Amino acid sequence: MKYISTRSGAPDLAFDDVLLAGLARDGGLYVPESWPQFSENDIRDLRGLNYQELAIRIMLPFLGDTIPDDDFANIVNDAYAQFDHPQIAPTKQLGDDLWVAELFHGPTLAFKDYSLQVVVRLFDYVLKKRGERVTIVGATSGDTGSAAIEACKDRDAIEIFILHPKGRVSNVQRRQMTTVLSANVHNIAVDGTFDDCQDMVKSLFGDEGFRDTHNLSAVNSINWARIMAQIVYYFWAAIELGAPDKKFVFAVPTGNFGNVYAGYAAKQMGLPIEKFIVASNENDILTRFFESGTMSMKPVVPTLSPSMDIQISSNFERLLFDRYDRDGKAVAKALDEFRRTQSIEFGQGRWQAMLEDFEGYRVSNDETKAAIRNVYEATGELFDPHSIIGVVAGQQFAVASDVIKIALATAHPAKFPTAVEEASGVHPELPAHLTNLFERKERLDELPNDLNLVSNFIAGKLAERKAA
Ligand SMILES: *Cc1c(COP(=O)(O)O)cnc(C)c1O
């Protein structure tokens, strides 16, 4: 299995190199050269497997011969060992034709655990084989940082530095990061905004000397291996509910388009999915695009679902690559125009082709709060402000009688207790493994919003760790 860049200007790579590279050298994203195929009978053969067994079967074709089967099986089994539900991603019925797939049973209560727990172990495995170490540096508004830290803690080949905006992440999110006391984990609270943090991370990666000296790396949502691990729960949920003999519609709370693109990949592999509802909050660039055929940028506004507060969805480029018939030069040209003019049409034919697979839906802050309350009163189920957006999008979508709608619940309600309690009057309880979160010791360093101080701090810590 070879991987190719969506801008056709970088070398083709094997899985292990794509894993460590993240972004392609031409600025593009890596995608597999072809999709592994699962026929109806192949899908029937997957029935009865547990989540880990299914995950191995779905992901193995993507690895080529880069990782021995047994080692990969150990990695997958270890990755999901600490999830707090035996089914890992249980499905629950919410209405006549609407189901929910719960993707919040990992250590940090959001779906990012499902990919990062696998991807970071793969990183560690490949690095150790090569005798290399990396420094992962990232900025977070909450969810990604905690999931990355939890996955990276105590891994031999990895140091991790996560910048978060001081006082601007929820107490639960902060504590999920700062109570991880492993020596290779470094939390930096920056006196600034999330954008300040992100700009500093970009500058650190842009500084070639710093990047090469410390072997900087990222595990952000454009990493192919994260998409790969997310394909699994689409197969899992659909098979649980009758695939390949039923058809499905998935409603997906969307930010960077990584999660819903993994669903699109599952469809290319043979899973019978009729449509994806791309559900957004008031940051609705994708919804406006699917409605109008024009993609145009707008400033980000803060909402109740911060992990979906994005201006541009980076993984959308992977879909564009297919709609441009895998002509990377044409993709690069279109994206360049978009960057210059902040607005673009990709052509009527391409837009129509995308509408075959996708439809957009937008949920405002007021609708989010009302829906958390209404769904709780009607069903007894409490949803967080991200998941409820998928539920609302799923509820409004009409389907034929042989089609099952599945909304992805991307975070546990206790991860966003303030918003949930304000909307519903109910305080969502943390799951058992986190009940003492507020008694745990925290460790973090506070730094001013100053690139030099932050880079010196990172270099200093790395020197200390090397000496130890
Ligand atoms: C990251 C995140 C999303 C958005 O997912 P994308 O893959 O970026 O589209 C939605 N909900 C939650 C809770 C998240 O953490």
The ligand as an SDF file (V2000), in Angstrom:
LIG
                    3D

 15 15  0  0  0  0  0  0  0  0999 V2000
  -12.5740   17.2790   17.4160 C   0  0  0  0  0  0  0  0  0  0  0  0
  -14.0230   17.2080   17.7560 C   0  0  0  0  0  0  0  0  0  0  0  0
  -15.0380   17.3540   16.7670 C   0  0  0  0  0  0  0  0  0  0  0  0
  -14.7190   17.6740   15.3140 C   0  0  0  0  0  0  0  0  0  0  0  0
  -14.1680   16.5860   14.6280 O   0  0  0  0  0  0  0  0  0  0  0  0
  -13.4230   16.7710   13.2290 P   0  0  0  0  0  0  0  0  0  0  0  0
  -12.7830   15.4740   12.9540 O   0  0  0  0  0  0  0  0  0  0  0  0
  -12.4200   17.8790   13.4490 O   0  0  0  0  0  0  0  0  0  0  0  0
  -14.4470   17.1520   12.2140 O   0  0  0  0  0  0  0  0  0  0  0  0
  -16.3600   17.1920   17.1590 C   0  0  0  0  0  0  0  0  0  0  0  0
  -16.6890   16.9360   18.4390 N   0  0  0  0  0  0  0  0  0  0  0  0
  -15.7410   16.8130   19.4140 C   0  0  0  0  0  0  0  0  0  0  0  0
  -16.1830   16.5480   20.8040 C   0  0  0  0  0  0  0  0  0  0  0  0
  -14.3910   16.9440   19.1150 C   0  0  0  0  0  0  0  0  0  0  0  0
  -13.4690   16.8160   20.0910 O   0  0  0  0  0  0  0  0  0  0  0  0
  1  2  1  0
  2  3  1  0
  2 14  2  0
  3  4  1  0
  3 10  2  0
  4  5  1  0
  5  6  1  0
  6  7  2  0
  6  8  1  0
  6  9  1  0
 10 11  1  0
 11 12  2  0
 12 13  1  0
 12 14  1  0
 14 15  1  0
M  END
$$$$
